Amino acid sequence: MLFHVKMTVNIPHGEDPEKVARLKAEEKAFSQSLQDSGKWRHLWRIAGLYANYSVFDVDSVEELHDLLMQLPLYPYLSLEIAPMCRHPSSIRDNDR
């Protein structure tokens, strides 16, 4: 199942800089492991914002939920999630 996820990061002003740096490093490592596994198919920065558009390829809604809840920056994220399916006019048969 494919899901389009917009993530906007909202770290409160005054948050401990060392904590934020640690969380960002953990987030990067975790997101890269999910990309390596194929679960996090696409990751695109939104210009001018501390936000991204991502595409996840997971087996269920529950799996997506569990992965998102494990993100180190999860407490600071605003998420917009939309399920996706292949468009009948797509010329790419293998692009799930």
N, C-alpha and C positions, 0 to 999 in steps of 0.2 A: 504494500500500500504506500502510495506517495502522499506526502504532506508538504505544503508550502507553509513555512513558519517565518513570520517577521518577529525578530527579537530586538527590543529596544532596551538598552542598559541605562538604569537610573541609579547611580551611586550617590548617596546623600553627601552634600557638601560637609566637610569636616570628618568624614570617615577616616579611620586610621590608615595612613598611606602604606604602611608595611602589610597590613591585612589585605588591602586592595591589590597590592603588587603580588602577594602570594596567591590570592584568588584568581587573578588574571593568568598567572603562570599555570596554575592547575587547570583552568578553563581551556587554555591553549593545548595543553597535553591531552586532555580528555577529548576535546573536539577533533584533534588530529588522529587519535586512536579510532574514533567513530568514522572519520573519513577513510582511514586505511581499511576498515572493516566493510565499507560500502553502505553503512547505515546512514551516514551524513553525506548525501550525494553531491550537493552543491552548497557553497558558502560564498556569498557576495556582500561586500561592504556597501552600505548606502552612503553616498558621498555627502559629507557635511554633517553626518549624524553619528552618534555612538550606537549604531544599529546595523543589523544585517538581514538579508533575505536568505533563507536556507531551504533546501529540499531534503527531506528525510525519506528513506526507503526502508520501511519496517514491516513486520508481519501483522501488526494490530495497533489499534488505538492505544491499548494498554501499554504496548512496548514503547510507543512514542512518549506517552505520559511518563513512564518510568525513566526513560533516557533524559527527558527534559528536567525532571525533578533531581537528577544526579548532577546537573551542571553546577559547578561551584558558584557561578554568579546568579543562579536561579532566584535567590531572594531579592535581587535587584532588577529582574527582568520583567518587562511587559511583553506579553506574547499575543500574537494574532495567528491563528492556525486555520488552514483550509485544506480539506482533502482534495486530491487531484486524481484525474484519470486521463488516459490517452485520448487525444482529440481525433475524431474520425478523419479529419483532413490532413493529419500529420503524414509526412512522407517517410518517416523513420519508423520502421516496424519494430526495431529493437530498443526504442527509447521508452522504457516503462515510466 
